[in-house]
């Protein structure tokens, strides 16, 4: 038996859970944003390489181009969705803020590449692409949020 009184104040310092924690690691947000961009671009690049055998996408070249574009978009969106989920599972707090940071970094990194490929400033802002990417990001957050609530 111990001689300590169980009702006395502890001798060691007690951690205060309400104390502010360290700030988010913003380098992690930037790294994940670049990773999301690189993986999405790699999928589109590899999909473009498969157009050498365009017959797998359709009977005519026009049909194959449309089908290949949709296939690349779906695959890229699914892989980026998984990347967002992995990022969220490793984030200790301020999940939504950091996820939006990853999304913004990925979009900002994409701007120079889009300008280099199109050569025009008008093509920089594609609201359909931006909306689709934001939808994937928000769906990943919703799935992660609901997964934590269901357990």
DOZA-864718 format. One line per field, with one value per residue: x, y, z of N, C-alpha, C, O in turn; residue number from 1. Coordinates in nm, 2 decimals, always signed. Layout:
BEGIN
n_xx: (X | ...)
n_yy: (Y | ...)
n_zz: (Z | ...)
ca_xx: (X | ...)
ca_yy: (Y | ...)
ca_zz: (Z | ...)
c_xx: (X | ...)
c_yy: (Y | ...)
c_zz: (Z | ...)
o_xx: (X | ...)
o_yy: (Y | ...)
o_zz: (Z | ...)
pos: (NUM | ...)
***
This chain:
BEGIN
n_xx: (+0.08 | +0.03 | +0.15 | +0.05 | -0.20 | -0.50 | -0.67 | -0.53 | -0.37 | -0.20 | +0.16 | +0.31 | +0.31 | +0.01 | -0.13 | -0.30 | -0.57 | -0.72 | -0.54 | -0.38 | -0.28 | +0.01 | +0.06 | -0.08 | +0.10 | +0.21 | +0.38 | +0.33 | +0.07 | +0.13 | +0.30 | +0.12 | -0.06 | +0.09 | +0.15 | -0.11 | -0.16 | +0.05 | +0.00 | -0.26 | -0.21 | -0.02 | -0.19 | -0.35 | -0.16 | -0.05 | -0.29 | -0.31 | -0.10 | -0.20 | -0.36 | -0.25 | -0.34 | -0.61 | -0.84 | -0.94 | -1.10 | -1.32 | -1.52 | -1.48 | -1.24 | -1.32 | -1.51 | -1.35 | -1.17 | -1.35 | -1.44 | -1.20 | -1.12 | -1.32 | -1.27 | -1.02 | -1.07 | -1.25 | -1.09 | -0.87 | -1.01 | -1.11 | -0.87 | -0.75 | -0.95 | -0.91 | -0.65 | -0.71 | -0.86 | -0.67 | -0.49 | -0.66 | -0.70 | -0.45 | -0.44 | -0.43 | -0.60 | -0.81 | -0.92 | -1.08 | -0.99 | -0.72 | -0.76 | -0.88 | -0.67 | -0.48 | -0.63 | -0.63 | -0.36 | -0.30 | -0.45 | -0.33 | -0.07 | -0.13 | -0.19 | +0.04 | +0.11 | -0.12 | -0.13 | +0.10 | +0.05 | -0.19 | -0.15 | -0.30 | -0.46 | -0.73 | -0.80 | -0.72 | -0.89 | -1.11 | -1.42 | -1.58 | -1.39 | -1.27 | -1.49 | -1.55 | -1.32 | -1.34 | -1.57 | -1.49 | -1.31 | -1.47 | -1.65 | -1.47 | -1.41 | -1.67 | -1.72 | -1.50 | -1.57 | -1.83 | -1.76 | -1.61 | -1.81 | -1.99 | -1.86)
n_yy: (-0.12 | +0.23 | +0.53 | +0.76 | +1.02 | +0.96 | +1.17 | +1.40 | +1.68 | +1.63 | +1.56 | +1.59 | +1.79 | +1.85 | +1.79 | +2.04 | +2.01 | +2.21 | +2.40 | +2.60 | +2.43 | +2.34 | +2.52 | +2.44 | +2.23 | +2.38 | +2.32 | +2.06 | +2.08 | +2.22 | +2.03 | +1.81 | +1.93 | +1.97 | +1.71 | +1.61 | +1.75 | +1.65 | +1.38 | +1.37 | +1.50 | +1.32 | +1.10 | +1.19 | +1.24 | +0.97 | +0.86 | +1.00 | +0.89 | +0.64 | +0.67 | +0.59 | +0.34 | +0.38 | +0.24 | +0.10 | +0.27 | +0.34 | +0.32 | +0.51 | +0.77 | +1.02 | +0.94 | +0.79 | +0.98 | +1.14 | +0.94 | +0.86 | +1.10 | +1.12 | +0.89 | +0.94 | +1.16 | +1.05 | +0.85 | +1.00 | +1.17 | +0.98 | +0.88 | +1.12 | +1.18 | +0.96 | +1.04 | +1.28 | +1.18 | +1.02 | +1.22 | +1.37 | +1.18 | +1.18 | +1.43 | +1.62 | +1.83 | +2.11 | +2.04 | +2.09 | +2.35 | +2.29 | +2.10 | +2.26 | +2.43 | +2.25 | +2.19 | +2.45 | +2.50 | +2.29 | +2.38 | +2.63 | +2.55 | +2.43 | +2.64 | +2.76 | +2.55 | +2.50 | +2.75 | +2.73 | +2.52 | +2.59 | +2.86 | +3.08 | +3.33 | +3.32 | +3.05 | +2.98 | +2.98 | +2.75 | +2.69 | +2.46 | +2.26 | +2.35 | +2.34 | +2.07 | +1.96 | +2.09 | +1.97 | +1.70 | +1.73 | +1.83 | +1.61 | +1.42 | +1.52 | +1.51 | +1.23 | +1.15 | +1.29 | +1.19 | +0.92 | +0.93 | +1.00 | +0.79 | +0.57)
n_zz: (+0.00 | -0.06 | +0.10 | +0.03 | +0.01 | -0.15 | -0.22 | -0.22 | -0.39 | -0.70 | -0.72 | -0.95 | -1.25 | -1.42 | -1.73 | -1.92 | -2.10 | -2.22 | -2.29 | -2.55 | -2.84 | -3.04 | -3.35 | -3.68 | -3.90 | -4.16 | -4.37 | -4.42 | -4.53 | -4.77 | -4.89 | -4.93 | -5.10 | -5.33 | -5.38 | -5.44 | -5.68 | -5.84 | -5.86 | -5.97 | -6.22 | -6.32 | -6.37 | -6.57 | -6.77 | -6.81 | -6.90 | -7.14 | -7.28 | -7.33 | -7.55 | -7.78 | -7.84 | -7.92 | -7.98 | -7.77 | -7.63 | -7.79 | -8.10 | -8.30 | -8.36 | -8.25 | -8.06 | -7.90 | -7.79 | -7.63 | -7.45 | -7.33 | -7.21 | -7.01 | -6.87 | -6.77 | -6.60 | -6.41 | -6.29 | -6.19 | -6.02 | -5.83 | -5.72 | -5.61 | -5.43 | -5.25 | -5.16 | -5.03 | -4.82 | -4.68 | -4.61 | -4.43 | -4.22 | -4.10 | -3.99 | -3.70 | -3.60 | -3.68 | -3.92 | -4.16 | -4.24 | -4.30 | -4.50 | -4.70 | -4.74 | -4.86 | -5.10 | -5.22 | -5.26 | -5.44 | -5.66 | -5.71 | -5.78 | -6.02 | -6.19 | -6.34 | -6.51 | -6.66 | -6.79 | -6.94 | -7.11 | -7.25 | -7.32 | -7.30 | -7.10 | -7.06 | -7.03 | -6.79 | -6.57 | -6.52 | -6.46 | -6.44 | -6.41 | -6.17 | -6.00 | -6.01 | -5.89 | -5.64 | -5.54 | -5.52 | -5.31 | -5.10 | -5.08 | -4.99 | -4.74 | -4.62 | -4.61 | -4.45 | -4.21 | -4.15 | -4.12 | -3.88 | -3.70 | -3.71 | -3.59)
ca_xx: (+0.00 | +0.11 | +0.12 | +0.00 | -0.34 | -0.55 | -0.75 | -0.45 | -0.33 | -0.08 | +0.28 | +0.36 | +0.23 | -0.10 | -0.15 | -0.42 | -0.62 | -0.78 | -0.43 | -0.37 | -0.18 | +0.09 | +0.00 | -0.07 | +0.22 | +0.18 | +0.47 | +0.25 | -0.04 | +0.19 | +0.35 | +0.01 | -0.12 | +0.18 | +0.13 | -0.24 | -0.15 | +0.13 | -0.07 | -0.37 | -0.14 | +0.04 | -0.29 | -0.39 | -0.04 | -0.05 | -0.41 | -0.29 | -0.01 | -0.28 | -0.43 | -0.18 | -0.43 | -0.74 | -0.95 | -1.00 | -1.19 | -1.44 | -1.51 | -1.42 | -1.14 | -1.39 | -1.57 | -1.24 | -1.12 | -1.44 | -1.44 | -1.07 | -1.12 | -1.41 | -1.21 | -0.91 | -1.13 | -1.30 | -0.98 | -0.80 | -1.10 | -1.11 | -0.74 | -0.74 | -1.04 | -0.84 | -0.54 | -0.77 | -0.90 | -0.54 | -0.45 | -0.75 | -0.67 | -0.33 | -0.45 | -0.48 | -0.70 | -0.84 | -0.93 | -1.14 | -0.90 | -0.61 | -0.80 | -0.90 | -0.53 | -0.43 | -0.70 | -0.59 | -0.22 | -0.31 | -0.51 | -0.24 | +0.04 | -0.18 | -0.20 | +0.15 | +0.11 | -0.23 | -0.09 | +0.21 | -0.01 | -0.29 | -0.09 | -0.39 | -0.50 | -0.87 | -0.82 | -0.67 | -1.00 | -1.21 | -1.51 | -1.62 | -1.28 | -1.26 | -1.61 | -1.54 | -1.21 | -1.39 | -1.67 | -1.42 | -1.25 | -1.58 | -1.70 | -1.38 | -1.43 | -1.79 | -1.70 | -1.42 | -1.65 | -1.93 | -1.69 | -1.57 | -1.93 | -2.06 | -1.79)
ca_yy: (+0.00 | +0.35 | +0.62 | +0.89 | +1.04 | +0.96 | +1.29 | +1.52 | +1.73 | +1.55 | +1.63 | +1.62 | +1.88 | +1.79 | +1.85 | +2.11 | +1.98 | +2.33 | +2.49 | +2.60 | +2.34 | +2.41 | +2.55 | +2.33 | +2.22 | +2.42 | +2.26 | +1.94 | +2.12 | +2.25 | +1.91 | +1.73 | +2.00 | +1.94 | +1.56 | +1.59 | +1.80 | +1.57 | +1.25 | +1.40 | +1.53 | +1.19 | +1.01 | +1.25 | +1.21 | +0.83 | +0.84 | +1.05 | +0.79 | +0.52 | +0.70 | +0.52 | +0.23 | +0.45 | +0.15 | +0.05 | +0.37 | +0.35 | +0.27 | +0.62 | +0.85 | +1.12 | +0.88 | +0.75 | +1.10 | +1.17 | +0.84 | +0.86 | +1.21 | +1.09 | +0.79 | +1.00 | +1.24 | +0.96 | +0.78 | +1.10 | +1.21 | +0.88 | +0.87 | +1.24 | +1.16 | +0.88 | +1.12 | +1.37 | +1.10 | +0.99 | +1.35 | +1.40 | +1.08 | +1.22 | +1.57 | +1.62 | +1.93 | +2.21 | +1.95 | +2.16 | +2.45 | +2.24 | +2.04 | +2.37 | +2.47 | +2.15 | +2.22 | +2.58 | +2.48 | +2.21 | +2.47 | +2.73 | +2.49 | +2.40 | +2.76 | +2.78 | +2.44 | +2.53 | +2.86 | +2.68 | +2.43 | +2.66 | +2.98 | +3.20 | +3.36 | +3.29 | +2.91 | +2.96 | +2.96 | +2.67 | +2.68 | +2.32 | +2.18 | +2.40 | +2.29 | +1.92 | +1.94 | +2.12 | +1.87 | +1.58 | +1.77 | +1.83 | +1.48 | +1.35 | +1.57 | +1.46 | +1.09 | +1.15 | +1.35 | +1.09 | +0.80 | +0.96 | +1.01 | +0.66 | +0.47)
ca_zz: (+0.00 | -0.06 | +0.21 | -0.03 | +0.02 | -0.29 | -0.24 | -0.22 | -0.52 | -0.75 | -0.71 | -1.08 | -1.33 | -1.49 | -1.86 | -1.93 | -2.23 | -2.28 | -2.33 | -2.69 | -2.89 | -3.14 | -3.47 | -3.78 | -3.98 | -4.29 | -4.47 | -4.46 | -4.62 | -4.90 | -4.95 | -4.98 | -5.21 | -5.44 | -5.41 | -5.51 | -5.81 | -5.92 | -5.88 | -6.07 | -6.35 | -6.37 | -6.42 | -6.70 | -6.86 | -6.85 | -6.98 | -7.27 | -7.34 | -7.38 | -7.67 | -7.89 | -7.86 | -7.90 | -8.01 | -7.64 | -7.58 | -7.87 | -8.24 | -8.38 | -8.28 | -8.17 | -7.95 | -7.81 | -7.72 | -7.53 | -7.35 | -7.26 | -7.12 | -6.90 | -6.79 | -6.69 | -6.50 | -6.31 | -6.22 | -6.12 | -5.91 | -5.73 | -5.65 | -5.54 | -5.32 | -5.15 | -5.11 | -4.93 | -4.70 | -4.61 | -4.54 | -4.32 | -4.11 | -4.03 | -3.94 | -3.56 | -3.57 | -3.78 | -4.04 | -4.27 | -4.28 | -4.36 | -4.62 | -4.79 | -4.78 | -4.96 | -5.22 | -5.28 | -5.30 | -5.56 | -5.77 | -5.74 | -5.85 | -6.15 | -6.28 | -6.44 | -6.61 | -6.74 | -6.88 | -7.03 | -7.21 | -7.33 | -7.38 | -7.29 | -6.97 | -7.04 | -7.00 | -6.65 | -6.47 | -6.58 | -6.34 | -6.44 | -6.35 | -6.03 | -5.93 | -5.99 | -5.79 | -5.50 | -5.51 | -5.47 | -5.19 | -5.00 | -5.06 | -4.90 | -4.60 | -4.57 | -4.58 | -4.33 | -4.10 | -4.12 | -4.07 | -3.74 | -3.62 | -3.71 | -3.51)
c_xx: (+0.09 | +0.06 | +0.06 | -0.15 | -0.40 | -0.63 | -0.66 | -0.41 | -0.21 | +0.04 | +0.34 | +0.26 | +0.13 | -0.12 | -0.29 | -0.47 | -0.68 | -0.67 | -0.42 | -0.25 | -0.09 | +0.02 | +0.01 | +0.06 | +0.19 | +0.26 | +0.40 | +0.14 | +0.02 | +0.24 | +0.23 | -0.06 | -0.04 | +0.16 | -0.01 | -0.23 | -0.07 | +0.06 | -0.19 | -0.31 | -0.08 | -0.07 | -0.34 | -0.28 | -0.04 | -0.17 | -0.39 | -0.19 | -0.09 | -0.36 | -0.37 | -0.27 | -0.57 | -0.86 | -1.02 | -1.10 | -1.32 | -1.41 | -1.45 | -1.33 | -1.21 | -1.45 | -1.46 | -1.18 | -1.22 | -1.44 | -1.31 | -1.07 | -1.20 | -1.34 | -1.10 | -0.97 | -1.18 | -1.19 | -0.90 | -0.88 | -1.10 | -0.98 | -0.71 | -0.83 | -0.97 | -0.72 | -0.59 | -0.80 | -0.77 | -0.49 | -0.53 | -0.72 | -0.54 | -0.33 | -0.51 | -0.60 | -0.71 | -0.84 | -0.97 | -1.05 | -0.78 | -0.64 | -0.82 | -0.76 | -0.47 | -0.50 | -0.65 | -0.45 | -0.22 | -0.36 | -0.41 | -0.12 | +0.00 | -0.18 | -0.08 | +0.15 | -0.01 | -0.20 | +0.01 | +0.15 | -0.11 | -0.23 | -0.19 | -0.43 | -0.65 | -0.89 | -0.77 | -0.78 | -1.11 | -1.31 | -1.56 | -1.51 | -1.26 | -1.37 | -1.60 | -1.43 | -1.26 | -1.49 | -1.60 | -1.36 | -1.36 | -1.64 | -1.60 | -1.39 | -1.56 | -1.78 | -1.61 | -1.50 | -1.75 | -1.87 | -1.65 | -1.70 | -2.00 | -2.00 | -1.84)
c_yy: (+0.12 | +0.44 | +0.75 | +0.90 | +1.05 | +1.09 | +1.41 | +1.56 | +1.65 | +1.63 | +1.67 | +1.72 | +1.80 | +1.87 | +1.91 | +2.09 | +2.11 | +2.43 | +2.48 | +2.51 | +2.41 | +2.43 | +2.44 | +2.34 | +2.25 | +2.36 | +2.13 | +1.97 | +2.15 | +2.12 | +1.82 | +1.80 | +1.97 | +1.79 | +1.54 | +1.64 | +1.70 | +1.43 | +1.27 | +1.43 | +1.40 | +1.10 | +1.06 | +1.22 | +1.07 | +0.80 | +0.88 | +0.95 | +0.67 | +0.55 | +0.64 | +0.40 | +0.28 | +0.36 | +0.10 | +0.14 | +0.38 | +0.31 | +0.38 | +0.70 | +0.96 | +1.06 | +0.84 | +0.87 | +1.14 | +1.07 | +0.84 | +0.98 | +1.18 | +0.99 | +0.85 | +1.09 | +1.16 | +0.90 | +0.88 | +1.15 | +1.11 | +0.87 | +1.00 | +1.23 | +1.07 | +0.96 | +1.22 | +1.30 | +1.06 | +1.11 | +1.38 | +1.30 | +1.12 | +1.36 | +1.57 | +1.71 | +2.03 | +2.14 | +2.02 | +2.27 | +2.40 | +2.17 | +2.15 | +2.43 | +2.38 | +2.17 | +2.34 | +2.56 | +2.40 | +2.29 | +2.57 | +2.67 | +2.45 | +2.52 | +2.77 | +2.67 | +2.46 | +2.65 | +2.82 | +2.60 | +2.50 | +2.79 | +3.10 | +3.21 | +3.33 | +3.14 | +2.88 | +2.92 | +2.88 | +2.64 | +2.53 | +2.24 | +2.22 | +2.34 | +2.14 | +1.89 | +1.98 | +2.02 | +1.74 | +1.61 | +1.77 | +1.70 | +1.40 | +1.39 | +1.52 | +1.31 | +1.08 | +1.19 | +1.24 | +0.96 | +0.82 | +0.96 | +0.88 | +0.56 | +0.48)
c_zz: (+0.00 | +0.06 | +0.16 | -0.01 | -0.12 | -0.32 | -0.24 | -0.37 | -0.57 | -0.74 | -0.85 | -1.15 | -1.41 | -1.62 | -1.87 | -2.08 | -2.30 | -2.33 | -2.49 | -2.73 | -3.00 | -3.27 | -3.58 | -3.85 | -4.12 | -4.40 | -4.51 | -4.55 | -4.76 | -4.97 | -5.00 | -5.10 | -5.34 | -5.48 | -5.48 | -5.65 | -5.90 | -5.95 | -5.99 | -6.21 | -6.41 | -6.43 | -6.56 | -6.81 | -6.90 | -6.93 | -7.12 | -7.35 | -7.40 | -7.50 | -7.79 | -7.93 | -7.84 | -7.92 | -7.88 | -7.59 | -7.67 | -8.02 | -8.33 | -8.29 | -8.20 | -8.05 | -7.85 | -7.73 | -7.61 | -7.42 | -7.27 | -7.17 | -7.00 | -6.81 | -6.71 | -6.58 | -6.38 | -6.22 | -6.14 | -6.00 | -5.79 | -5.65 | -5.57 | -5.41 | -5.21 | -5.08 | -5.00 | -4.81 | -4.62 | -4.54 | -4.42 | -4.20 | -4.04 | -3.98 | -3.80 | -3.53 | -3.68 | -3.92 | -4.17 | -4.33 | -4.35 | -4.49 | -4.73 | -4.83 | -4.88 | -5.10 | -5.29 | -5.33 | -5.43 | -5.68 | -5.81 | -5.82 | -5.99 | -6.24 | -6.38 | -6.55 | -6.71 | -6.84 | -6.98 | -7.14 | -7.30 | -7.39 | -7.37 | -7.14 | -6.95 | -7.00 | -6.85 | -6.55 | -6.55 | -6.46 | -6.33 | -6.37 | -6.20 | -5.95 | -5.90 | -5.88 | -5.65 | -5.46 | -5.45 | -5.33 | -5.08 | -4.98 | -4.97 | -4.76 | -4.54 | -4.53 | -4.46 | -4.20 | -4.06 | -4.06 | -3.92 | -3.65 | -3.61 | -3.61 | -3.37)
o_xx: (+0.20 | -0.05 | +0.03 | -0.22 | -0.36 | -0.66 | -0.72 | -0.43 | -0.12 | +0.04 | +0.41 | +0.14 | +0.16 | -0.12 | -0.39 | -0.41 | -0.69 | -0.70 | -0.44 | -0.15 | -0.12 | -0.08 | +0.10 | +0.12 | +0.15 | +0.22 | +0.41 | +0.11 | -0.04 | +0.21 | +0.24 | -0.11 | -0.10 | +0.15 | -0.01 | -0.28 | -0.10 | +0.07 | -0.20 | -0.37 | -0.09 | -0.05 | -0.36 | -0.31 | -0.03 | -0.16 | -0.44 | -0.21 | -0.05 | -0.42 | -0.42 | -0.27 | -0.65 | -0.97 | -1.13 | -1.18 | -1.42 | -1.30 | -1.38 | -1.33 | -1.16 | -1.44 | -1.48 | -1.15 | -1.17 | -1.44 | -1.31 | -1.02 | -1.16 | -1.35 | -1.08 | -0.91 | -1.16 | -1.20 | -0.87 | -0.83 | -1.10 | -0.98 | -0.66 | -0.79 | -0.98 | -0.70 | -0.53 | -0.78 | -0.77 | -0.44 | -0.47 | -0.73 | -0.53 | -0.23 | -0.62 | -0.68 | -0.63 | -0.78 | -0.91 | -1.03 | -0.74 | -0.56 | -0.78 | -0.74 | -0.40 | -0.43 | -0.63 | -0.41 | -0.15 | -0.31 | -0.39 | -0.06 | +0.08 | -0.18 | -0.11 | +0.18 | +0.01 | -0.23 | +0.01 | +0.19 | -0.12 | -0.28 | -0.16 | -0.44 | -0.69 | -0.99 | -0.79 | -0.76 | -1.19 | -1.27 | -1.59 | -1.54 | -1.25 | -1.35 | -1.63 | -1.45 | -1.23 | -1.50 | -1.64 | -1.36 | -1.33 | -1.68 | -1.65 | -1.38 | -1.56 | -1.83 | -1.64 | -1.48 | -1.77 | -1.93 | -1.66 | -1.69 | -2.07 | -2.06 | -1.80)
o_yy: (+0.12 | +0.42 | +0.84 | +0.80 | +1.13 | +1.12 | +1.52 | +1.48 | +1.62 | +1.76 | +1.77 | +1.73 | +1.70 | +1.99 | +1.85 | +2.14 | +2.12 | +2.53 | +2.38 | +2.51 | +2.53 | +2.36 | +2.35 | +2.44 | +2.17 | +2.36 | +2.09 | +1.89 | +2.10 | +2.10 | +1.76 | +1.73 | +1.95 | +1.76 | +1.47 | +1.57 | +1.67 | +1.39 | +1.19 | +1.38 | +1.38 | +1.03 | +0.98 | +1.20 | +1.04 | +0.72 | +0.82 | +0.94 | +0.61 | +0.45 | +0.65 | +0.36 | +0.23 | +0.39 | +0.06 | +0.10 | +0.44 | +0.28 | +0.35 | +0.69 | +0.99 | +1.12 | +0.84 | +0.85 | +1.17 | +1.11 | +0.82 | +0.97 | +1.22 | +0.99 | +0.81 | +1.09 | +1.19 | +0.90 | +0.86 | +1.17 | +1.15 | +0.86 | +0.99 | +1.28 | +1.11 | +0.94 | +1.24 | +1.35 | +1.07 | +1.10 | +1.41 | +1.35 | +1.08 | +1.41 | +1.52 | +1.68 | +2.02 | +2.18 | +2.02 | +2.28 | +2.45 | +2.18 | +2.13 | +2.47 | +2.42 | +2.17 | +2.34 | +2.61 | +2.43 | +2.28 | +2.60 | +2.73 | +2.45 | +2.50 | +2.79 | +2.69 | +2.44 | +2.64 | +2.86 | +2.60 | +2.47 | +2.83 | +3.21 | +3.12 | +3.30 | +3.11 | +2.77 | +2.84 | +2.94 | +2.56 | +2.49 | +2.15 | +2.13 | +2.30 | +2.09 | +1.80 | +1.91 | +1.99 | +1.68 | +1.52 | +1.71 | +1.67 | +1.32 | +1.31 | +1.48 | +1.27 | +0.99 | +1.12 | +1.21 | +0.90 | +0.72 | +0.93 | +0.85 | +0.48 | +0.40)
o_zz: (+0.05 | +0.11 | +0.24 | -0.02 | -0.19 | -0.43 | -0.25 | -0.46 | -0.49 | -0.75 | -0.86 | -1.12 | -1.47 | -1.62 | -1.84 | -2.17 | -2.42 | -2.39 | -2.55 | -2.67 | -3.03 | -3.30 | -3.56 | -3.86 | -4.20 | -4.51 | -4.63 | -4.64 | -4.86 | -5.09 | -5.11 | -5.18 | -5.45 | -5.60 | -5.58 | -5.74 | -6.01 | -6.07 | -6.08 | -6.31 | -6.53 | -6.53 | -6.65 | -6.92 | -7.02 | -7.02 | -7.22 | -7.47 | -7.49 | -7.56 | -7.90 | -8.05 | -7.76 | -7.88 | -7.88 | -7.50 | -7.62 | -8.05 | -8.42 | -8.17 | -8.09 | -7.94 | -7.73 | -7.61 | -7.50 | -7.30 | -7.15 | -7.06 | -6.88 | -6.69 | -6.59 | -6.47 | -6.27 | -6.10 | -6.02 | -5.89 | -5.68 | -5.53 | -5.46 | -5.31 | -5.09 | -4.96 | -4.90 | -4.70 | -4.49 | -4.43 | -4.31 | -4.08 | -3.92 | -3.93 | -3.78 | -3.45 | -3.77 | -4.02 | -4.27 | -4.45 | -4.45 | -4.59 | -4.85 | -4.95 | -4.97 | -5.20 | -5.41 | -5.44 | -5.53 | -5.79 | -5.93 | -5.91 | -6.08 | -6.37 | -6.50 | -6.66 | -6.83 | -6.96 | -7.10 | -7.26 | -7.42 | -7.50 | -7.42 | -7.06 | -6.84 | -6.93 | -6.80 | -6.47 | -6.62 | -6.37 | -6.22 | -6.29 | -6.11 | -5.83 | -5.80 | -5.80 | -5.55 | -5.34 | -5.35 | -5.25 | -4.97 | -4.86 | -4.88 | -4.67 | -4.42 | -4.43 | -4.37 | -4.10 | -3.94 | -3.98 | -3.84 | -3.53 | -3.51 | -3.55 | -3.29)
pos: (1 | 2 | 3 | 4 | 5 | 6 | 7 | 8 | 9 | 10 | 11 | 12 | 13 | 14 | 15 | 16 | 17 | 18 | 19 | 20 | 21 | 22 | 23 | 24 | 25 | 26 | 27 | 28 | 29 | 30 | 31 | 32 | 33 | 34 | 35 | 36 | 37 | 38 | 39 | 40 | 41 | 42 | 43 | 44 | 45 | 46 | 47 | 48 | 49 | 50 | 51 | 52 | 53 | 54 | 55 | 56 | 57 | 58 | 59 | 60 | 61 | 62 | 63 | 64 | 65 | 66 | 67 | 68 | 69 | 70 | 71 | 72 | 73 | 74 | 75 | 76 | 77 | 78 | 79 | 80 | 81 | 82 | 83 | 84 | 85 | 86 | 87 | 88 | 89 | 90 | 91 | 92 | 93 | 94 | 95 | 96 | 97 | 98 | 99 | 100 | 101 | 102 | 103 | 104 | 105 | 106 | 107 | 108 | 109 | 110 | 111 | 112 | 113 | 114 | 115 | 116 | 117 | 118 | 119 | 120 | 121 | 122 | 123 | 124 | 125 | 126 | 127 | 128 | 129 | 130 | 131 | 132 | 133 | 134 | 135 | 136 | 137 | 138 | 139 | 140 | 141 | 142 | 143 | 144 | 145 | 146 | 147 | 148 | 149 | 150 | 151)
***
